[in-house]
Amino acid sequence: MTAITLPADLEAWARAEVAAGRGKTVEDVANNAIARYRAQMETFRRSLDEAEAEAGREGALDAEAVFSELKARYAERA
């Protein structure tokens, strides 16, 4: 296992979590927080991969094309 040093604010938060009964130890709280972060990042990365795949299948407009279209629509209404 790798030893890490938490910044003071995160260590205080982890100690408060233990004091409130939401973790057995500071290490337990840190492990749980990292595991939740990892799960969120994996979900986010999967959603990016899916979006890129969808854009590849259906075609995607680049930002310049989108802004040009928006400007044209705005000019029509003005």
C-alpha positions in Angstrom: 0.0 0.0 0.0 1.2 3.5 -0.8 1.3 6.0 2.0 -0.1 9.4 1.1 -0.2 12.7 2.9 -3.5 14.6 2.8 -3.7 18.3 2.7 -4.8 19.7 6.1 -8.3 20.5 4.9 -8.9 17.0 3.6 -7.5 15.4 6.6 -9.7 17.5 8.8 -12.7 16.5 6.7 -11.8 12.8 6.9 -11.3 13.0 10.7 -14.7 14.7 11.0 -16.3 11.9 8.9 -14.8 9.3 11.3 -16.0 11.3 14.3 -19.5 11.4 12.8 -19.4 7.6 12.3 -19.3 7.7 8.5 -16.0 5.9 8.4 -13.9 3.6 10.6 -10.6 5.3 10.0 -9.2 8.2 8.0 -7.7 5.6 5.6 -11.2 4.1 5.2 -12.7 7.5 4.4 -10.0 8.3 1.9 -10.3 4.8 0.2 -14.0 5.3 -0.1 -13.7 8.8 -1.5 -11.1 7.6 -4.1 -13.3 4.6 -5.1 -16.3 6.9 -5.6 -14.2 9.3 -7.6 -12.8 6.5 -9.7 -16.3 5.2 -10.4 -17.5 8.7 -11.4 -14.5 9.2 -13.7 -15.1 5.8 -15.4 -18.7 6.6 -16.0 -17.8 10.1 -17.4 -15.1 8.6 -19.7 -17.6 6.0 -21.0 -20.1 8.7 -21.8 -17.4 10.6 -23.7 -16.5 7.5 -25.6 -20.2 6.9 -26.4 -20.6 10.5 -27.5 -17.6 10.3 -29.8 -18.8 7.1 -31.3 -22.2 8.6 -31.9 -20.7 11.7 -33.5 -18.7 9.4 -35.8 -21.7 7.5 -36.8 -24.1 10.4 -37.3 -21.6 13.1 -38.2 -20.9 16.1 -36.1 -20.8 19.8 -36.7 -17.7 21.6 -35.7 -18.0 24.7 -33.4 -17.5 27.2 -36.3 -20.4 25.6 -38.3 -22.7 25.8 -35.2 -21.8 29.4 -34.5 -22.3 30.3 -38.2 -25.7 28.8 -38.2 -26.7 30.5 -34.9 -25.5 33.9 -36.3 -27.5 33.4 -39.5 -30.6 32.5 -37.5 -30.1 35.5 -35.3 -29.7 37.8 -38.3 -33.0 36.5 -39.8 -34.8 37.5 -36.7 -33.2 40.9 -36.3 
